[in-house]
Amino acid sequence: KEPFLKELSNENDSDVSILITLMFRYAKGYIKKALDNSLIQTVDEFAFLITLMTFDSLTKTELINKQVMERTSGVEVIKRLLSQKMIAAFADENDKRSVRVAITEKGKMEIMSVLPEMSKVSKIVVGNLTKAEIKTLSYLLKKLDFYHNDIFMNKRSFTLNEILDEARLN
């Protein structure tokens, strides 16, 4: 590549990172409004509960990993949900070292009460995109999620240079 084109390419890479961060912040603000009258206080609490709606139960570690969170932050979210009795914890029958969590009826009722507002958030977040653009964006974000989830789950201890080197090999 010519130097100018290489620099432009790097700007586009930076643009993606910056724009994804901004979109997260916009969405977080809309979600905060959606949760105004709810016992669910944060986007993380909502994400944990909605995930538990689709499973009978998960270990704490499984739930935290599904949310792509650091363990300490995830444990704090779980503690808040336990204290509000929106989830319940119990021993894992197969692995005595693990604790499983499941959504309670109170948690299910709270999720169901905020879903209409969260549906509004989804419509606002996609903004003025056409159906085709939404489908393309969804495809691209899923592709990025697949790529980054592998790094999160399997290469978390790698340095940035090791991650880049690994990417060049594939």
Secondary structure, DSSP 8 states (H G I E B T S, - for coil): --HHHHHHHHHHHHHHHHHHHHHHHHHHHHHHHHTTTSS--SHHHHHHHHHHHTSS-EEHHHHHHHTT--HHHHHHHHHHHHHTTSEEEEE-SS-TT-EEEEE-HHHHHHHHHHHHHHHHHHHHHHTT--HHHHHHHHHHHHHHHHHHHHHHHH-TT--HHHHHHHHHH-
